[in-house]
Amino acid sequence: MTDRAASTGAMETSFGYRTVEKGQKQPLVDDVFRKVAERYDLMNDIMSAGLHRVWKDAMVGWLNPPKRPGWRSLDVAGGTGDIAFRIFEASHRQADVTVLDINGLMLEVGRERAHKRGFGDALAFVEANAEELPFEDNSFDAYTIAFGIRNVPRIETALAEAHRVLKTGGRFLCLEFSEVDMPLLDKAYEAWSFHAIPRIGQAVAGDGEPYRYLVESIRKFPRPEAFGAMIGKAGFDRVSWRGMTGGIATIHSAWKL
């Protein structure tokens, strides 16, 4: 077992269990998501036994979007729209929701899903990098990112950008896979992740290697307390987190005050 990164800085050169040069991780990650875009949501169901839906509902429930126009939310690395759609519906379709992703194929999937749900053009889809957001300072009331932060090479830069674009009083929420802290469940989850998921990825998506990377990247991501410290270092206050399903995933919350 490869040790988890002691800080998010170590993630810049970590592509799963491989160490790569600075600047190499982003193209490799882009290639992974190009390969899985069309089956991404199906594989999320398979990889988490459907639990990712419960965790995403919990994150949006914790956010509790207001049901009034003018409230702005940015969902980063959210190409297929799962979090953005939940926020839009929770606001009674009043919120101004923007979906941002570095991968154009993922955004295409999100746009198609939005139209199928009858949202029309109510949501904005923007292709851009989490490390360099194309928005002015103090633009959004909420910033969300689900299962995306560990794929960003310079996580500290992405956190600083999140802080920059949030208004004073704005909320940061991050849902990410974590470290199982329940006996027996940890062993079962380990076996499922490293042995079953790549094989299922091969069968369902035609390529198991992207899913091997995704599993390895989960194991390299810092523990909740270490990541929480990085959120605080980026300037956020009232940093807290909640473990989900025995620690398989964690929701991090913070505020720009």
SVG drawing of the C-alpha trace seen along z (x, -y; Angstrom):
<svg xmlns="http://www.w3.org/2000/svg" viewBox="-39 -41 49 49">
<polyline fill="none" stroke="black" stroke-width="0.4" points="0.0,0.0 1.4,-3.4 1.2,-6.0 -1.2,-8.9 0.2,-12.2 1.1,-14.2 -0.1,-17.4 -2.0,-18.4 1.3,-19.8 2.5,-16.2 -0.5,-15.6 1.0,-17.8 3.4,-15.0 1.2,-12.0 -0.7,-10.3 -2.2,-7.5 0.8,-5.5 3.1,-6.9 5.3,-9.9 5.4,-12.2 7.1,-15.5 5.5,-18.8 3.2,-19.8 2.6,-16.1 -0.3,-15.3 -3.0,-17.5 -2.7,-16.0 -2.8,-12.5 -5.9,-13.3 -7.5,-14.9 -6.9,-11.7 -8.6,-9.6 -11.7,-11.7 -11.9,-11.7 -12.0,-7.9 -14.7,-7.7 -16.9,-10.7 -19.8,-8.9 -19.9,-6.2 -18.8,-8.4 -22.2,-8.4 -22.8,-4.8 -19.4,-3.9 -20.0,-6.1 -23.0,-4.0 -21.1,-0.8 -18.0,-2.0 -20.0,-3.3 -22.9,-0.9 -25.1,-3.9 -24.0,-5.6 -22.5,-8.6 -26.1,-9.8 -26.7,-9.8 -23.5,-11.6 -24.2,-14.3 -27.7,-14.7 -26.1,-15.2 -23.7,-17.8 -26.4,-19.8 -28.6,-19.4 -25.8,-20.9 -25.4,-23.7 -29.2,-24.4 -29.4,-26.8 -31.9,-29.7 -35.0,-29.7 -34.6,-33.2 -33.2,-34.6 -29.7,-36.2 -27.9,-33.6 -24.9,-32.4 -23.3,-28.9 -20.2,-27.5 -19.7,-23.8 -16.1,-23.0 -15.1,-19.7 -18.8,-19.0 -19.0,-18.5 -21.9,-16.0 -24.0,-18.2 -24.8,-15.9 -24.2,-18.5 -25.4,-21.5 -28.7,-19.9 -29.3,-19.1 -28.5,-22.7 -30.7,-24.1 -33.7,-21.9 -33.1,-22.6 -33.3,-26.3 -36.7,-25.7 -34.9,-26.6 -34.1,-30.1 -30.3,-29.9 -27.9,-31.1 -25.8,-27.9 -22.5,-27.6 -20.9,-24.3 -17.1,-24.4 -14.9,-21.6 -11.6,-21.4 -12.8,-18.6 -15.1,-19.5 -16.5,-16.0 -17.7,-15.9 -19.4,-19.3 -21.1,-18.0 -22.6,-15.1 -23.8,-17.7 -25.4,-19.9 -27.2,-17.0 -28.4,-15.8 -29.6,-19.4 -31.7,-19.6 -33.2,-16.1 -34.2,-17.3 -36.0,-20.4 -33.5,-22.9 -33.0,-24.4 -30.2,-27.0 -30.8,-27.9 -27.4,-26.5 -24.1,-27.9 -21.4,-25.4 -17.9,-26.8 -14.7,-25.0 -11.8,-26.2 -9.2,-25.2 -9.9,-25.1 -6.5,-26.6 -7.3,-29.7 -11.0,-30.5 -12.3,-33.0 -14.4,-34.9 -14.0,-38.2 -13.3,-38.4 -16.3,-38.0 -18.6,-36.6 -20.3,-33.6 -22.2,-32.7 -21.2,-29.1 -18.4,-27.0 -18.8,-23.2 -16.6,-20.4 -17.4,-16.7 -14.8,-14.0 -12.7,-16.5 -10.2,-18.1 -7.8,-15.1 -7.4,-15.3 -6.3,-18.9 -2.4,-19.1 -2.0,-22.3 -4.7,-21.9 -3.5,-24.8 -3.9,-27.0 -7.4,-25.7 -8.3,-26.4 -7.0,-29.9 -9.1,-30.5 -12.1,-29.2 -11.5,-31.7 -11.0,-34.5 -14.2,-34.1 -16.4,-33.6 -18.2,-36.6 -17.6,-37.4 -20.0,-35.1 -19.7,-32.6 -19.6,-28.8 -17.1,-26.2 -18.1,-22.6 -16.0,-19.7 -17.1,-16.0 -14.2,-13.6 -13.3,-10.0 -11.5,-9.5 -10.2,-6.8 -12.5,-4.0 -12.4,-4.0 -14.6,-0.9 -13.1,2.5 -14.0,5.1 -15.5,2.5 -12.0,1.2 -10.8,4.7 -13.9,5.2 -13.7,1.8 -10.0,2.3 -10.7,5.6 -13.6,4.1 -11.6,1.0 -8.4,2.6 -9.7,5.9 -13.3,5.4 -13.5,1.8 -10.8,2.0 -12.3,5.2 -15.8,3.7 -14.4,0.6 -12.9,2.9 -16.2,4.6 -18.5,1.6 -16.3,-1.2 -13.9,0.9 -10.8,-0.2 -9.9,0.7 -6.8,-1.6 -8.6,-4.9 -10.4,-3.3 -7.2,-1.9 -5.9,-5.5 -9.1,-6.8 -8.8,-4.1 -5.1,-4.9 -5.7,-8.6 -8.2,-8.1 -5.5,-6.3 -3.0,-9.0 -5.3,-11.9 -4.6,-13.4 -6.6,-12.4 -9.5,-14.7 -7.6,-16.5 -4.7,-17.2 -6.9,-18.5 -8.9,-20.5 -5.7,-22.2 -5.0,-23.1 -8.5,-24.6 -7.8,-26.8 -4.4,-27.8 -6.2,-29.1 -7.9,-31.7 -11.2,-29.9 -12.8,-30.0 -15.1,-27.6 -13.5,-24.6 -15.3,-21.3 -16.0,-17.9 -18.4,-15.0 -17.4,-11.4 -19.9,-9.4 -20.5,-5.7 -17.8,-4.7 -15.3,-7.2 -15.5,-6.1 -16.2,-9.7 -15.9,-13.0 -17.8,-16.3 -15.6,-19.4 -17.3,-22.7 -15.8,-26.2 -16.7,-29.8 -15.1,-33.0 -15.6,-35.5"/>
</svg>
